[in-house]
Amino acid sequence: MTARPTDGDCHVALLFHINQGAYGEVKLDGLNLVVCASSDGPMGNGNWTGATYVDDRADERQTEALGAIFSGAVGGPMAIFAPLFGKSLGVKKAPITFKIDGKVRSGSIPGVLSMSVEPLPTMAEGGEIWAETGHPVNPKKLALATGRPGSTYADYGLKWDNSGRNGHYAAINWSN
């Protein structure tokens, strides 16, 4: 978050799948959400340009709940990111898929996003490297990963390819 970007800019897609969850009485089980952001300097410096995509299966109450949680409006981990956004490109409902295949995590939005990460290679076949990062999404630990070929984003005039670039994944548990 604070290091100068290797290639001049930073691009991130945060994909979330809610196995089980609720916001008050609103059930969110099985829904997906994606936050995409771009920055021309260290992410920690702010001035991000970003967009949010809400699962098109979400009804109106679920959409409002996801918006409150993932905008940081109700506190929680995403509240740390809120002041870093300089320009919000908006919120769209979209058909978002999320998949776990062994240690590979992937997600997609037709015509917009195709992201996939796999663990960094280790000396042990099938191993993972877990780091205590202090990352707002999961401050305890994240698996260190790399973007698989074809990890791309294109929307709102933004376009990037995160193939071979830094990635992470982890199960998270948020609650108030």
C-alpha positions in Angstrom: 0.0 0.0 0.0 2.9 2.4 0.6 5.5 1.2 -1.9 6.1 2.9 -5.3 4.4 0.9 -8.0 6.8 -1.3 -10.0 5.2 -0.4 -13.4 4.2 3.2 -12.6 0.6 2.6 -11.4 -1.4 0.3 -9.2 -4.6 -1.6 -10.2 -6.7 -3.7 -7.9 -9.8 -5.8 -8.1 -11.2 -6.9 -4.7 -13.6 -9.8 -5.3 -15.9 -10.9 -2.4 -18.1 -13.9 -2.1 -20.4 -14.1 0.9 -20.8 -17.7 1.9 -23.0 -16.8 4.8 -23.9 -13.3 6.1 -26.5 -10.7 6.9 -26.8 -7.0 7.5 -29.4 -6.7 10.2 -32.3 -8.9 9.0 -31.2 -8.8 5.3 -29.6 -12.1 4.3 -26.6 -11.9 2.0 -25.8 -15.6 1.5 -24.2 -16.5 -1.8 -23.9 -13.0 -3.2 -20.8 -11.5 -4.8 -19.3 -8.0 -5.0 -16.3 -6.5 -6.7 -14.5 -3.2 -6.0 -12.0 -2.1 -8.7 -9.6 0.7 -8.2 -6.7 2.4 -9.9 -4.0 4.7 -8.6 -1.0 6.4 -10.2 1.1 6.1 -7.1 1.3 4.1 -3.9 -2.2 3.0 -3.0 -1.7 4.4 0.5 -1.4 7.9 -0.9 -5.0 7.8 -2.0 -6.5 9.6 -5.1 -8.0 6.2 -6.3 -10.4 6.0 -9.2 -12.8 3.2 -8.7 -16.0 1.4 -9.4 -18.2 -1.1 -7.5 -20.1 -4.0 -9.0 -23.0 -5.6 -7.1 -24.3 -9.1 -7.8 -27.3 -8.7 -10.1 -29.1 -11.4 -8.1 -29.3 -9.0 -5.1 -32.7 -7.5 -4.5 -33.2 -3.9 -3.5 -32.6 -4.4 0.2 -29.6 -6.6 -0.4 -28.1 -4.0 -2.8 -28.6 -1.3 -0.2 -27.0 -3.5 2.5 -24.0 -4.4 0.3 -23.6 -0.7 -0.6 -23.5 0.3 3.1 -21.0 -2.4 4.0 -18.6 -2.1 1.0 -18.6 1.7 0.8 -17.5 1.8 4.4 -20.5 3.9 5.3 -21.3 1.7 8.3 -17.7 1.3 9.5 -15.9 -2.0 9.3 -12.9 -2.9 7.2 -13.9 -1.1 4.1 -14.2 2.2 6.0 -10.4 2.4 5.9 -10.5 2.5 2.0 -13.2 5.1 1.7 -11.0 8.2 2.2 -8.5 6.8 -0.4 -11.0 7.2 -3.3 -10.6 10.5 -5.1 -13.1 9.6 -7.9 -16.0 7.1 -7.7 -17.1 6.0 -11.1 -20.3 4.5 -9.7 -22.0 1.3 -8.8 -23.4 -1.2 -11.4 -25.3 -4.4 -10.9 -23.7 -7.2 -12.9 -23.7 -10.9 -13.2 -20.6 -11.7 -11.1 -19.2 -15.2 -10.8 -16.8 -16.4 -8.1 -15.0 -19.7 -8.1 -12.6 -21.6 -5.9 -10.8 -24.5 -7.6 -8.3 -26.0 -5.3 -6.0 -23.1 -4.4 -7.0 -20.9 -7.4 -9.5 -18.1 -6.8 -11.3 -16.5 -9.8 -14.1 -14.2 -10.6 -15.6 -12.6 -13.6 -18.1 -10.1 -15.0 -18.8 -10.7 -18.7 -17.2 -8.1 -20.9 -15.6 -6.3 -17.9 -13.5 -8.4 -15.6 -11.7 -11.7 -15.6 -9.4 -12.2 -12.6 -7.7 -15.3 -11.3 -5.0 -15.7 -8.7 -2.9 -18.7 -7.6 -0.5 -19.1 -4.7 3.1 -18.1 -5.2 5.2 -21.1 -5.8 6.7 -22.8 -2.8 9.2 -25.6 -2.3 6.4 -27.9 -1.2 4.1 -28.9 -4.0 0.7 -27.4 -3.5 2.0 -25.2 -0.7 0.9 -21.7 0.2 2.8 -18.7 1.8 0.7 -16.9 4.3 1.7 -13.5 5.6 0.5 -11.4 8.5 0.1 -8.2 6.5 -2.1 -5.9 8.5 -4.3 -5.5 5.3 -7.7 -3.9 6.1 -9.7 -6.7 4.5 -8.0 -9.4 6.6 -5.5 -8.0 9.1 -4.6 -11.5 10.4 -3.2 -13.2 7.3 -3.4 -13.4 3.5 -2.1 -16.0 1.1 0.5 -14.5 -1.2 -0.5 -15.0 -4.8 0.0 -13.9 -8.4 -2.4 -13.0 -11.1 -2.9 -15.8 -13.6 -2.7 -15.1 -17.4 -5.9 -13.3 -18.6 -6.5 -11.3 -15.4 -7.9 -8.2 -17.0 -10.3 -5.3 -16.3 -11.9 -2.9 -18.8 -14.7 -0.5 -18.0 -15.3 3.3 -17.6 -12.4 4.0 -19.9 -10.0 2.1 -17.5 -8.1 -0.9 -18.7 -5.5 -3.1 -17.1 -3.9 -6.5 -17.1 -2.9 -8.0 -13.7 -1.4 -11.2 -15.2 1.7 -12.0 -13.2 1.2 -9.2 -10.8 0.8 -9.2 -7.0 -2.3 -10.9 -5.6 -3.8 -12.2 -2.3 -6.6 -14.3 -1.1 -8.1 -15.4 2.3 -11.3 -16.4 3.9 -12.5 -13.4 6.0 -15.0 -13.0 8.8 -16.4 -9.5 9.3 -18.9 -8.6 12.0 -19.7 -5.6 14.2 
